[in-house]
C-alpha cells in the first residue's frame, strides 16, 4: 500500500489518520527485515518492539502538528544520536556512546521523526566506498556484488530499496553524490552552513569541507526532510537562512527551459572517466536540449592540478585534526586511507595552508567568471561504474593506474572545495544495468534554484519510477 506513495501522501494520511504511524513503521521494518540482510545498509538497529512502542505513543497523541511526525529514519553512523552508538565503522570505536545529539538530529526529533538505527558508512568516513571492519560492505541495489559508493552508501541503498522514505548522509568528497549515482536516486550536498553543525573543537581557520547531505527517490520527497532542518543556529556561526522553502520550488516548463547549462565533461581530459559514463551523461544533456534548455560544452580554464593540490592539502589537514579529536591511541589500527590522510596532514604547516587557501581563491575566481554566463555547471557523478564491493578502492580506471587511493573521486572536488551546492540526478544505465548520475552544480547559496531544476527534471524523466529488480 505504501510502496508507491510519496512522502507527502504519507504525511497527509498520518495527519488525517487514514493510516496509523504504527502501520507505517511496521511497513518499513518489514522491508528492512526482508532486504537488509543482503544489502547491509542499516546497522545498529533499535529493538523492533521499542520502535513500535514509540510509534504507538505518537498515534495516541490527539493533535498531530509535527511535520515529520512518525516518519522513520536511520542516521549515518558518523553522526551522534543519544542512545545509539556512533562507531564510525571502526573497531576502536565499537563501544562509543555519544553524550548528546548532533544539531540536525535534535531538529529531526523536534519535528517528530522516529530514529530506528544507523546507516552503514566507510570506516572512519574516509574513502568513497562503504566498507568497514565492524559491519562489512554495503551492497549495490542493482547488483549485490557491487559497491554502493560511499561513504554514505548505507543511506543510499536503504532509500533506493525502500527501507526508508529518505535519509541523511555527510558529504566531503562526494559521499552523498557518488552513492546516489550508484543507486539511481537523488543526492544533495548543500552550501556549507545551510545545515547547521556543531563546530566546537574544529579549526575555524579551515574552510568547511564536510556538510550534512540527503538522499531521496525524488526531490519532492527530499524537500520535506530538508525544509525542517535548514537554517541558522546559534551554535554554528557559519549557518544561514534562505528566503524560501524547498518544497515550494515548483517552476513552469518555460522557466525550466530558460536555464543555461555548462557541461564540464572530463575537465579538458584531465579527469579519468569511463567513456560510457560520459556518453550516458551527454545523451541526457541532448534530451534536455530537445526541450529547449541551452547546453554548452565548456573548456574551463580552471587548473585541475591547482584544484587538486589545494583540496588534498586542506582535506588531509582536516582529517588529521579530526583524528586527533577522536583520541585514537593506535594510528596503525586505522585503514590505509585514514593513515594516508593522517600522515599527510601531520606534515602540513601554516605556510602550506596559506598556499592552499590562495589556490582555492584562484579557482573560485575562475568559477565565478563562468557562472556569469551559466545557471548551472555539470560534471559526472562518478568516474567509474560500481566495482567489486569487497575491494577497498579502485586502483585503475579504463586501464589507467591511479596515483592515490582517492583519485577516482576527483570529479567531486570542484563543488566541495569551492562550497557550491550540488545535486546528483539520475541519468541512465550502462549495458550491464548499472546506474549512473551527473552533478548539477549551482552558485553558492543557490540551493533553492538547484532544487527547482531537479524537481522539474524528475517530473519530466521519472527516474524514481525505475526500481531495482532486487526489490520487485
C-alpha positions in Angstrom: 0.0 0.0 0.0 2.8 2.4 0.9 5.3 1.4 -1.7 4.1 3.9 -4.4 3.1 6.7 -2.0 5.1 9.9 -1.9 6.3 11.2 1.5 3.7 14.0 1.1 1.0 11.4 0.7 2.2 9.5 3.7 2.3 12.8 5.7 -1.3 13.6 4.7 -2.5 10.1 5.6 -0.9 10.3 9.0 -2.4 13.7 9.7 -5.9 12.7 8.6 -5.5 9.4 10.4 -6.1 7.3 7.3 -3.2 5.3 8.4 -1.5 4.8 11.8 2.1 5.6 12.5 2.4 2.0 13.8 1.4 0.7 10.4 3.9 2.9 8.6 6.7 1.9 10.9 5.8 -1.8 10.6 5.8 -1.5 6.8 9.4 -0.1 6.7 10.6 -2.5 9.4 9.2 -5.5 7.4 11.1 -4.3 4.4 14.3 -3.9 6.4 13.9 -7.5 7.7 13.4 -8.8 4.2 16.0 -6.9 2.2 18.7 -5.6 4.6 20.4 -8.9 5.2 21.5 -8.8 1.5 22.1 -5.0 1.5 23.7 -4.4 4.9 22.5 -0.8 4.6 21.1 -0.4 8.1 23.3 -1.2 11.2 22.8 -0.7 14.9 19.1 -1.1 14.5 17.0 -0.4 17.6 14.8 -3.2 19.1 11.7 -3.6 16.9 9.4 -3.6 19.9 10.9 -0.3 21.2 10.4 1.3 17.8 6.8 0.2 17.5 6.2 1.3 21.1 7.3 4.8 20.1 5.0 4.7 17.1 2.0 3.8 19.2 2.8 6.6 21.6 2.8 9.0 18.7 -0.5 7.6 17.5 -2.0 8.2 20.9 -1.3 12.0 20.8 -4.6 13.7 20.0 -3.2 16.6 17.9 -0.6 15.8 15.2 1.2 19.1 14.4 4.8 18.0 13.8 5.7 18.0 10.1 7.8 14.8 10.2 5.6 13.1 12.7 6.0 9.3 12.6 8.3 9.1 9.6 11.2 6.7 10.2 14.9 7.5 9.5 18.2 5.9 10.2 21.2 8.2 10.8 24.6 7.8 9.2 27.0 6.1 11.6 29.2 9.2 11.7 26.6 11.3 13.4 25.7 11.3 17.1 22.3 10.1 18.4 21.8 9.6 22.1 21.1 6.0 23.0 22.7 4.6 19.9 26.5 4.0 19.4 28.5 6.1 17.0 31.1 3.6 15.8 32.3 5.2 12.5 32.6 1.5 11.4 35.9 1.5 13.3 36.7 -1.4 15.7 38.4 1.0 18.1 35.1 2.9 18.5 32.8 0.0 18.6 31.6 0.9 22.1 31.5 4.7 21.6 28.3 6.1 23.3 27.7 9.8 22.4 26.6 12.1 25.2 24.4 14.3 23.1 22.7 14.5 19.7 24.2 16.3 16.7 22.5 19.6 15.9 20.4 18.5 13.0 19.4 15.2 14.8 17.8 17.4 17.5 15.9 19.2 14.8 14.7 16.0 13.3 13.5 14.7 16.7 11.7 18.0 17.4 9.9 17.6 14.1 8.6 14.2 15.0 10.8 11.6 13.3 11.3 8.1 14.7 15.0 7.2 14.6 15.3 3.4 14.1 19.1 3.0 13.9 22.1 3.9 11.9 23.2 3.5 8.2 26.4 1.9 7.2 29.5 4.1 6.4 33.0 3.8 5.1 35.3 3.2 8.0 36.0 6.5 9.8 34.2 8.1 6.8 37.4 8.1 4.7 37.1 6.7 1.2 34.4 6.7 -1.4 33.2 3.1 -0.8 31.0 1.9 2.1 33.0 -0.9 3.7 34.4 -1.3 7.2 35.7 -3.9 9.6 32.7 -3.8 12.0 29.8 -4.3 9.7 31.3 -5.2 6.3 30.4 -3.7 2.9 27.0 -2.3 1.8 25.7 -3.8 -1.4 24.5 -2.0 -4.5 20.8 -2.5 -5.1 21.3 -3.1 -8.8 23.9 -5.8 -8.3 24.5 -7.2 -4.8 28.2 -8.0 -5.6 29.0 -4.3 -6.4 29.8 -1.2 -4.3 27.1 1.2 -3.2 29.6 4.0 -3.2 30.4 5.9 -0.1 30.9 7.0 2.4 27.1 7.3 2.8 26.3 4.1 0.8 24.2 2.6 3.6 21.8 5.5 3.3 21.6 5.5 -0.5 20.9 1.7 -0.7 18.3 2.0 2.1 16.4 4.7 0.2 16.7 3.0 -3.2 15.4 -0.3 -1.7 12.5 1.5 0.0 13.8 0.7 3.5 13.5 4.4 4.4 11.5 7.2 2.9 14.6 9.4 2.9 17.9 9.6 4.6 20.8 11.8 5.7 24.4 11.5 4.9 27.6 13.5 5.1 29.5 14.8 2.0 33.1 15.8 1.9 34.4 14.2 -1.3 31.2 13.1 -2.9 29.9 11.0 -0.1 26.3 11.7 -0.9 26.7 12.5 -4.6 28.5 9.2 -5.6 26.2 6.8 -3.7 23.2 8.5 -5.2 24.6 7.9 -8.7 25.2 4.3 -7.9 21.6 3.9 -6.7 19.5 5.8 -9.4 18.3 8.3 -6.8 18.9 11.9 -5.9 21.7 13.0 -3.6 22.2 16.5 -2.3 25.3 18.4 -1.0 24.1 21.8 0.2 26.0 25.0 0.5 28.1 24.6 3.7 26.3 26.2 6.6 22.8 25.6 5.3 22.5 22.6 7.6 24.0 23.8 11.0 26.7 21.6 12.6 28.4 21.7 16.0 31.9 23.0 15.1 33.3 23.1 18.7 36.8 21.8 18.6 37.2 22.4 14.9 39.9 24.6 13.4 37.8 27.6 12.2 40.6 28.8 10.1 40.0 25.9 7.7 37.1 26.1 5.2 34.1 23.9 5.7 34.8 20.8 3.7 32.1 18.5 5.1 28.4 19.2 5.2 25.4 17.0 6.1 23.6 15.9 2.9 20.5 14.0 1.9 19.0 11.2 -0.2 15.5 10.6 -1.6 14.0 8.8 -4.6 12.9 12.2 -5.9 13.5 15.9 -4.9 10.0 16.4 -3.6 10.4 13.7 -1.1 13.8 15.1 -0.1 12.4 18.7 0.2 10.1 17.6 3.1 13.1 16.5 5.1 15.4 19.3 4.2 12.9 22.1 5.0 12.7 21.0 8.6 16.4 21.2 9.4 17.9 24.1 7.4 18.6 27.5 8.8 20.6 29.5 11.2 21.6 28.1 14.6 23.3 29.9 17.4 25.7 27.0 17.9 27.0 27.4 14.3 28.3 30.8 13.3 28.5 29.7 9.7 24.9 28.7 9.5 22.4 30.8 7.4 18.8 31.1 6.3 17.4 31.0 2.8 14.5 33.1 1.6 12.0 30.3 0.7 11.2 26.7 1.2 12.5 23.7 -0.7 9.0 22.0 -1.1 7.7 25.1 -2.8 10.3 25.1 -5.6 7.9 24.5 -8.5 8.7 26.1 -11.8 7.0 26.2 -15.1 8.2 24.5 -18.3 9.1 27.9 -19.6 11.2 28.8 -16.6 12.9 25.4 -16.8 13.7 25.9 -20.4 15.3 29.3 -19.7 18.2 27.7 -17.8 21.7 27.6 -19.3 24.0 24.7 -18.5 27.7 24.4 -18.9 29.0 20.8 -19.5 32.4 20.4 -18.0 32.8 16.7 -19.1 36.2 15.4 -18.0 37.7 18.8 -17.5 39.6 19.1 -20.7 40.7 15.4 -20.4 42.3 16.0 -17.0 39.9 13.6 -15.2 40.0 9.9 -15.9 36.4 8.9 -16.5 35.0 5.8 -18.1 33.9 6.5 -21.6 30.4 5.1 -21.1 29.7 7.4 -18.2 30.5 10.5 -20.3 28.3 9.2 -23.2 25.3 8.5 -20.9 25.6 12.0 -19.4 25.9 13.6 -22.9 22.8 11.7 -24.1 20.8 13.1 -21.2 22.1 16.6 -21.9 20.9 16.2 -25.5 17.5 15.2 -24.2 17.5 18.5 -22.2 18.4 20.4 -25.4 15.4 18.9 -27.1 13.1 20.6 -24.6 14.9 23.9 -25.3 17.4 24.1 -22.5 20.7 25.6 -23.6 23.7 23.3 -23.1 27.2 24.4 -23.9 30.3 22.3 -24.0 32.9 24.2 -21.9 36.7 24.1 -21.9 37.2 25.6 -18.5 40.4 27.4 -17.7 40.5 26.1 -14.2 43.8 24.4 -13.5 42.8 21.0 -12.1 46.3 20.4 -10.7 45.9 23.5 -8.5 42.4 22.5 -7.6 43.7 19.0 -6.5 46.7 20.4 -4.6 44.5 22.8 -2.7 41.9 20.1 -1.9 44.3 17.4 -0.8 46.2 19.8 1.5 43.0 21.1 3.2 41.4 17.6 3.3 44.4 15.9 4.9 44.8 18.7 7.5 41.1 18.4 8.3 41.2 14.6 8.7 44.4 14.8 10.7 42.7 17.2 13.2 39.5 15.1 13.3 41.7 12.0 14.1 43.4 13.9 17.0 40.0 14.9 18.3 38.8 11.3 18.3 41.8 10.3 20.6 42.7 7.2 18.6 45.5 5.7 20.5 46.9 3.4 17.8 47.1 5.2 14.5 48.3 2.0 12.8 44.9 0.4 13.6 43.2 2.7 11.2 42.6 1.9 7.5 45.2 2.6 4.8 43.2 5.5 3.6 42.9 7.2 7.0 46.6 6.6 7.8 47.5 8.2 4.4 45.5 11.3 5.3 46.8 11.4 8.8 50.5 11.2 7.8 50.0 13.8 5.0 48.1 16.1 7.4 50.7 15.8 10.1 53.3 17.4 7.9 51.2 20.3 6.7 52.4 23.7 8.1 50.8 27.1 8.3 52.5 28.3 5.1 51.2 25.2 3.3 47.6 26.1 4.4 48.1 29.7 3.1 49.2 28.4 -0.3 46.2 26.0 -0.4 43.8 28.8 0.5 45.3 31.1 -2.1 44.9 28.3 -4.7 41.3 27.8 -3.6 40.6 31.5 -4.2 42.3 31.4 -7.6 39.9 28.5 -8.6 36.9 30.3 -7.1 37.7 33.4 -9.2 37.7 31.3 -12.3 34.4 29.5 -11.5 32.7 32.8 -10.7 33.6 34.1 -14.1 32.0 31.0 -15.7 28.8 31.4 -13.6 28.3 34.9 -15.0 27.0 33.2 -18.2 25.5 29.9 -16.8 22.9 28.9 -14.3 24.4 25.5 -13.6 27.6 23.6 -14.3 27.5 19.8 -14.9 30.0 17.0 -14.2 29.6 13.3 -14.0 28.7 11.9 -10.5 31.3 9.1 -10.8 34.4 8.3 -12.8 33.9 4.6 -12.7 30.8 2.3 -12.6 30.2 0.3 -9.4 33.0 -2.1 -8.7 33.5 -5.2 -6.5 32.2 -4.4 -3.1 35.0 -6.3 -1.3 37.8 -4.1 -2.5 38.8 -1.0 -0.6 39.0 1.3 -3.6 39.6 1.0 -7.4 43.3 1.2 -8.4 42.6 1.6 -12.2 40.1 3.3 -14.4 40.0 2.1 -18.1 43.4 0.5 -17.7 44.9 3.7 -16.4 46.6 3.4 -13.0 45.5 5.9 -10.3 48.2 7.6 -8.2 46.3 7.9 -4.9 43.5 6.0 -3.2 41.0 8.8 -3.9 41.9 9.9 -7.4 38.8 8.1 -8.6 36.8 10.7 -6.6 38.4 13.8 -8.2 35.2 14.7 -10.0 33.7 15.8 -6.7 36.5 18.2 -5.7 35.2 21.3 -7.6 31.9 21.6 -5.5 33.5 20.6 -2.2 36.4 23.0 -2.3 34.5 25.9 -3.8 31.4 25.5 -1.5 28.9 25.0 -4.3 25.5 23.4 -3.7 25.3 20.3 -5.9 22.6 17.7 -6.7 23.2 14.3 -8.2 20.4 13.5 -10.6 20.0 10.0 -12.3 20.8 9.9 -16.0 20.6 6.3 -17.1 22.2 2.8 -17.1 25.0 1.1 -18.8 24.7 -2.2 -20.8 25.1 -4.2 -17.6 22.2 -2.4 -16.0 24.3 -0.3 -13.6 23.1 3.2 -12.9 25.0 6.5 -13.1 24.2 10.1 -12.4 25.5 13.6 -13.1 26.2 16.5 -10.8 24.1 19.7 -11.2 26.3 22.4 -9.6 24.8 25.8 -8.6 26.3 29.0 -7.4 27.0 29.4 -3.6 23.7 29.6 -1.8 21.7 28.9 -4.9 20.3 25.8 -3.2 16.6 26.6 -3.9 17.2 27.2 -7.6 19.1 23.9 -7.7 16.0 22.1 -6.2 13.7 23.8 -8.7 15.8 22.3 -11.6 15.9 18.9 -10.0 12.2 18.8 -9.3 11.2 19.7 -12.8 13.8 17.3 -14.2 12.2 14.4 -12.2 8.7 15.4 -13.4 9.9 15.1 -17.0 12.1 12.0 -16.8 10.5 10.0 -13.9 13.7 8.2 -12.8 12.1 7.4 -9.4 9.7 5.0 -11.1 12.6 2.8 -12.1 13.1 0.2 -9.4 15.9 -2.4 -9.0 14.8 -6.0 -9.8 16.2 -7.0 -6.4 13.2 -5.4 -4.6 10.5 -6.2 -7.2 
